[in-house]
Amino acid sequence: MFKESIKMALENLVSNKMRSFLTMLGIIIGVGSVIALITIVSGATSTVTDQVASMGANTVTIQIQGTPLKQGLTQGDVNKISEIKNITGVSPTISGITAVASNDNSMEEISLQGKNDVYFKNTEDVISSGRIISPIDLENKSRVALIGTDIVDELYAGKSPLGQEIKIGGITYTVIGVLAESDSFASSDTNSSVMIPYTTAMGVVGAKYINSMTVFIDDEAMAVATTQEIEANLKKAFNGNTDGYNIVNMQSILDTIDSMTSILSMMLGGIASISLVVGGIGIMNMMLVSVTERTSEIGLRKALGAEPKQIQMQFLIESVVLSIIGGIIGFIIGVVLAYVVAMIIGTGFTLKASSVILAVGFSAGIGIVFGFTPARKASRLNPIDALRSI
Amino acid sequence: MPEKILDMKDLVKTYIMGDEEQVVLKGINLEINRGDFVSVLGPSGSGKTTLMNIIGCLDVPTSGAYHLSGELIRDLPESALSHIRNREIGFIFQQFQLLPRLSAQKNVELPLIYAGVPEKERHERSAAILERVGLGEKMKNRPNQLSGGQQQRVAIARALVTEPTILLADEPTGALDQKTGHQIMDLFHELYLEGKTIIMITHDEDVAKNGSRIVRIIDGNLSEGVYNV
């Protein structure tokens, strides 16, 4: 009986192709837009979180604003932090803007970054050739530099600059390495940066204190506890004044992004699902018309021995089949749309299994909810009246 | 000893039309034996359609008793009446009432679906019965590809396929020309000779004469007419 009902439903839908299609359109648009939005948002989310995670979920960034009494951290303060358990290293950063020059050419407005060996050891793919800054460089405040690819192109016409001299802020350094080319999505553009030992940089920019650093933690699970310990340490260093510093844990950024995008996708999905309701009303309307048109068929079926519940089941199956087909078409369109959008804006494309279940389940649910009233109406027709209406 | 399969005693059917109570059937007494071919003859408005609906278990009497195959037909739940109709009655309608989207064979299979007969058996039985009514070649045709007479044969096959107790025909020749009507009546006669029980409702005296028994219904009262043996 069930199999027969599905067959009859399909036959009926095929015999009214245009009407079936127009009725399904509401569901197609509804499911399509919900799936497209959810997939686009989740793809974009995973791209953003991947990028944030690539900066290191096991890193803590400390920014020092300073207080009137203490303008920044001393080397001693930094050493204390690096002694905290689970911390593998501390990378202070000294930033500035400078000008660079070779014998042939010069460049203005170049980002100068003072780093240490810890930074290079904990950051993947940071150099493309040469060597990194060594503890000895830091100790000696050596005048050595790693330079970005744009600078290599500009000052050395793309030739290997290793061992060459470079003037940074008028002082001569030796180029020891080339920084890896960064893509446009990276957190900071290193292509037109120079990196020198931070101890050297402090002297160059005239900094007495360290105002920015990244702390590396060996165990992501300990990130929160370690962050608290760093905070306690800083609070002590600033004599209890918590306005002097700011600690950013990557994990907490990830969590914030996650919760924001899930709210966003729920909101967008919610708006799109309004069209699902509209689609459902379309199905209800068509089923009511269908019941009226097929009154004599219903009467005949009853005369031949169909029970009311069998009539109800037949019409319910028709509306469910209609909406599930619409849901499947809508799902395909939504996925294609999401894929095209992901290609255009360059984010990731991830299709969740849950969205297939969502699309099919939702459309089946709509078929049942909006098909119920027409099916019930059909089942309650009096066979005598129904047969008479020829 | 003939087997009594239909027994009506003092059957009354009243309809409430607004404030007015309208008595359509005024105490019908009717007995039909297995193998009878009974014509119920009456003009329009005589109550013959109401009588047919009650015989066909589409409606139930207001008072009196109606036994079909020994079972009392009363105000049962609709699903129970559906089962009785499926088992006991083979309907043949004036307008054939075939489903236009289905092939002749699928139309014949409909009552078997509701009887819960498996698909393979449905195919065999429907094919055999269509062969019997002379439509073995037209099983895959849809109703609009068949003539009126052929359509009525499909409808007869559909009525026969469940092997019901009674074939209940409502003006079976009403929508057909005279020649085709005669052919259908010939088929009825054959079925009668095979021992089928047939009740035929008609307003046409000539058609009614095909029956082995004629009962007349006038203004809600039944009277036994001429035997045409």
Chai-1 contact restraints between the chains, C-beta under 6 A:
chainA,res_idxA,chainB,res_idxB,connection_type,confidence,min_distance_angstrom,max_distance_angstrom,comment,restraint_id
A,E4,B,I113,contact,1.0,0.0,6.0,A-B,restraint_1
A,E11,B,R101,contact,1.0,0.0,6.0,A-B,restraint_2
A,S15,B,R101,contact,1.0,0.0,6.0,A-B,restraint_3
A,E297,B,L99,contact,1.0,0.0,6.0,A-B,restraint_4
A,L300,B,Q97,contact,1.0,0.0,6.0,A-B,restraint_5
A,A303,B,F91,contact,1.0,0.0,6.0,A-B,restraint_6
A,L304,B,L110,contact,1.0,0.0,6.0,A-B,restraint_7
A,L304,B,P111,contact,1.0,0.0,6.0,A-B,restraint_8
A,G305,B,S82,contact,1.0,0.0,6.0,A-B,restraint_9
A,G305,B,R85,contact,1.0,0.0,6.0,A-B,restraint_10
A,G305,B,N86,contact,1.0,0.0,6.0,A-B,restraint_11
A,G305,B,P111,contact,1.0,0.0,6.0,A-B,restraint_12
A,G305,B,Y114,contact,1.0,0.0,6.0,A-B,restraint_13
A,A306,B,Y114,contact,1.0,0.0,6.0,A-B,restraint_14
A,E307,B,S79,contact,1.0,0.0,6.0,A-B,restraint_15
A,E307,B,S82,contact,1.0,0.0,6.0,A-B,restraint_16
A,P308,B,E78,contact,1.0,0.0,6.0,A-B,restraint_17
A,P383,B,L58,contact,1.0,0.0,6.0,A-B,restraint_18
A,I384,B,N53,contact,1.0,0.0,6.0,A-B,restraint_19
A,I384,B,L58,contact,1.0,0.0,6.0,A-B,restraint_20
A,I390,B,Q95,contact,1.0,0.0,6.0,A-B,restraint_21
